[in-house]
Amino acid sequence: MKKHNFNAGPSILPREVIEKTADAILDFNGSGLSLMEISHRAKDFQPVVDEAVALFKELLNIPEGYSVLFLGGGASLEFCMIPFNFLEKKAAYLNTGVWAKKAMKEAKAFGEVVEVASSAESTYTYIPKDYVIPTDADYFHITTNNTIYGTELHKDLDSPVPMIADMSSDIFSRPIDVSKYICIYGGAQKNLAPAGVTFVIIKNDALGKVSRYIPTMLNYQTHIDNGSMFNTPPVVPIYSALLTLRWIKAQGGVEAMQQRAKEKAELLYTEIDRNKMFRGTVNNNEDRSYMNICFIMNDEYKDLEADFMKFATGRGMVGIKGHRSVGGFRASCYNALPKESVQALIDCMQEFEKLH
């Protein structure tokens, strides 16, 4: 039976990326050594990092004066590194979900934190609008896609102060105006690579403006100066990221990824809205995520939730159980998920509807 991988992260990767990574794990570049056992300073590996950085810059049209880093620790470590490196007195945060809230919590250890708006009172079922960003803030932090609640910012915001974004789950799913940001970061395990590597895009001249001492490993300048090689980087995930970047370019770039994402999301949301057994969890259609589509059973069918989960799982749907704080179902439709998988889930929903 074909499996349809809707996992929220770690998540689906292009099949060719998995196969080529597996080949390199057995024998990297004909060296007779596994990718897992070569030195990160081996002459064959430096080109991997160089090409990955170059493709990041090409695909996202990153301007001059920015660096691309591959680090460890996930986005959760960045929640701390961001204020360490950028917060001198005050920072502004938009609270759109669990991860935004966690980022905000870490920042409070470094200075004043202003929550400009929050949708917590509605269990984060919408993206707040019409808020005021303090003009004396060192930066404004946003989380562009909220995996747990299924909301997403589909375009770059305008801000009177430098912006920083956690783009863990929607990076490379749409074009970005990188010039609007001083830092973009994310865990790669949703739309780019296996778990274990974190990408960071940094505007170089935004650094060096805080007065505090920054521990060496937490200082972005350390990693810029050493080309992500200050300590041993996560070699295998970086190689897989390179392969994914090559795949994205071959598919037509981020513009093609955006079109694919819209098509898949429209298919599934149309079925959710049509099918009387289900309903979406996001209040405003304009805030609905293309990456993480969350839905629940309508009240009159609530007792069939476990039955539908069993029904769908039996037909090859993997990872569609919703986050425990929301319940219901979540179909994560990252770049590598084919439209056929979305259609297979829709077929399950329609078949289950006929049975009940």
Buried (B, 14 or more C-beta within 10 A) or exposed (E): EEEBBBBBBBBBBBEBBBEBBEEBBEEBBEEEBEBEEBEBEBEBBEEBBEEBBEBBBEBBEBEEEBBBBBBBBBBBBBBBBBBBBBBBEBBBBBBBBBBBBBBBEBBEEBBBBBBBBBBBEEEBBBBBEEEEBBEEBBBBBBBBBBBBBBBBBBEBBEBEBBBBBBBBBBBBBBBBEBEBBBBBBBBBBBBBBBBBBBBBBBBBEBBEEBEEEBEEBBBBBBBBEEBBBBEEBBBBBBBBBBBBBBBBBEBEBBEBBBEBBBEBBEBBBEBBEEBEBBBBBBBEEEBBBBBBBBBBBEEEBEEBBEBBBEBBBEBBBBBBBBBEEBBBBBBBBBBBBBEEBBBBBBEBBBEBBEEE
